[in-house]
Amino acid sequence: MMTDDLRKAVGRKRMKEREVFLDKLRVLATCAVVLLHTVSGVADITDMSLYPQEQKVFLTVLDLVCWCVPVFLLISGYLFLNPGRQISAGKIVTKYCRRIVLALFVFGVPYGCMELTMAEGRFRPGMVTEAFMDLFRAKTWAHMWYLYLVLLLYLVTPLVRWVLFAVPRWAVYAMLLVLLAGCSIMPWLHDAYGWTGGSLPGDGIYFFYYICGYLFAVGEREKIERAVRRGIVPVLTVLAAAAMVASRLLGGQAWRMAYNYPPIVLLALLLFAWGLGAKHTARPFWSRTSALSFGVYLVHPVFLNLAYKYFGFTPLSLLEFWGHGRPAFLGLSLGLFFGGTLLSAAAMAAVLRKIPLLRRHVL
């Protein structure tokens, strides 16, 4: 059992150098987010009962990429709850919270105006005020919800750090077990099998991921590295993904739980453990690409919303030309939309980072 002083020493040692695996996870999670919204954006504006085969594929893809947000939260917990990292409440507010608030207004107001313009077919000067006020009601483009969540997590971080450092480790595990059972397993039993017992709000799973990041930061990394070397973690990861695919394609499940779906919870933890325990070589590509991740997250829906809502052009539209119901054509169509969106968003994020104020205070 590691003492508090030893945990802090381990944390300080790990924070001395930039951990390459975090850059890789950010890049992969950002790509997964873009693919997630490429698929979910179609499903949100389309009567998918008209496309039963495509709906199965869409749900399968969503299952395989919904680990992205949990991994982002695990990264945040790994960094902000690490006892080896000295971070004051003032710095959290003046640096990290300010960054999120600025991102909400810099991007949220234009997005709100775009949404109102697309809805009404014209632009009114009053839309700027409406979009500004909508931010306080959390009414903006769907992907911006994550910024509100991160802002909340940052604000409670000093309290969470104090609690985690004060209580014994068994109490942390007990708290996580309650969150996992109440926010993930019980809601899943309700959706899948008609469970009538009580449960906790599903949003509590975000705190579960955040605190799990802390456990990864203070845990014995050598054990995880050993499990990765022996193939245990990679095999379990593949099996978890395969089980989700089979449940969709063979079992015919049509419900969606997203980030609190138990297999997603397992997959996210396994992927983070895999990244943490694997051998990595520091390369400029990963650090430079990782620096674009937040910008890509913020801007990628611009291209999807323009295509889907303004032009009415989606991956399903291409099936009319290539062959409705053919998986190969659907995969190609999704690939084109995903690749085009990702590259366009990366290019826009790179341009925005050339603006000093945005690079320093927002991106």
HUQUILIN-V81900 format. One record per pair of residues at least 6 apart in sequence whose ideal C-beta (glycine too) atoms are under 7 Angstrom apart, sorted by the first residue. I is the first residue (numbers start at 0). GAP is how many residues later the second one is. If there is no record, write none. Layout:
i=<I I>
gap=<GAP GAP>
This chain:
i=<3 6 6 7 7 9 9 10 10 10 10 10 10 11 12 13 14 14 14 17 19 19 19 20 20 20 20 21 22 22 22 23 23 23 24 24 24 24 25 25 25 26 26 26 26 28 28 28 29 29 29 30 31 31 31 32 32 33 33 33 33 33 34 34 34 35 35 35 35 36 36 36 36 37 37 37 37 37 38 38 38 38 39 40 40 41 41 41 41 42 44 44 45 45 47 50 52 53 53 55 55 56 56 58 58 58 59 59 59 61 62 62 63 63 65 65 65 65 66 66 66 66 68 68 69 69 69 69 69 70 70 70 72 72 72 72 73 73 73 73 73 73 74 75 75 75 75 76 76 76 76 76 76 77 77 77 78 79 79 80 80 80 80 80 80 81 82 82 88 91 91 91 95 96 96 96 98 98 99 99 99 99 100 101 101 102 102 102 103 103 103 104 105 106 107 107 107 108 108 108 108 110 110 111 111 111 111 112 112 112 114 115 115 115 116 116 117 117 133 137 137 140 142 148 152 163 163 171 171 175 175 175 178 178 178 178 179 179 181 181 181 182 182 182 182 182 182 182 183 183 183 183 184 185 185 185 186 186 186 186 187 187 187 188 189 190 190 201 204 204 208 211 215 215 220 223 223 223 224 226 226 227 227 227 227 232 232 232 232 233 235 236 236 236 236 239 239 239 239 240 242 243 246 291 291 291 293 294 294 294 294 295 295 295 298 298 298 299 299 302 302 302 303 306 306 307 314 314 314 317 318 318 318 321 321 322 351 351 352 352>
gap=<161 76 211 75 76 74 208 71 72 73 74 206 207 72 71 70 67 69 70 269 260 262 266 254 255 257 259 53 263 264 267 251 256 262 46 50 247 250 49 264 267 259 262 263 266 39 42 43 263 266 267 311 33 35 36 35 264 266 304 307 308 311 26 30 303 26 29 30 32 106 263 264 267 266 296 299 300 303 19 22 23 295 22 263 267 266 272 273 274 15 263 264 268 270 7 265 272 262 276 192 193 270 273 189 195 197 185 188 189 194 181 185 177 180 192 193 195 198 197 200 201 204 77 190 139 189 194 195 198 197 200 201 133 136 137 140 135 138 139 142 194 198 138 74 77 134 137 132 133 134 135 136 137 135 138 139 6 7 77 79 80 83 132 133 136 135 82 135 69 62 65 66 58 54 57 58 262 263 47 50 51 54 50 259 260 44 195 259 31 40 43 30 256 191 27 32 36 19 22 23 26 29 30 18 19 22 28 14 15 18 26 11 14 15 6 10 191 192 6 7 10 160 158 57 57 8 50 39 43 32 35 36 25 26 28 29 28 85 17 18 22 17 18 19 21 22 25 77 21 76 78 81 77 9 11 13 12 15 70 73 69 73 74 6 9 64 66 58 54 55 59 57 56 60 55 49 52 53 52 6 50 6 46 49 50 37 40 41 44 40 34 30 33 34 37 23 26 27 30 26 20 19 6 54 57 58 69 54 57 58 68 49 50 53 46 49 50 41 45 38 41 42 37 6 7 6 18 19 22 15 10 11 14 7 11 6 6 11 6 10>
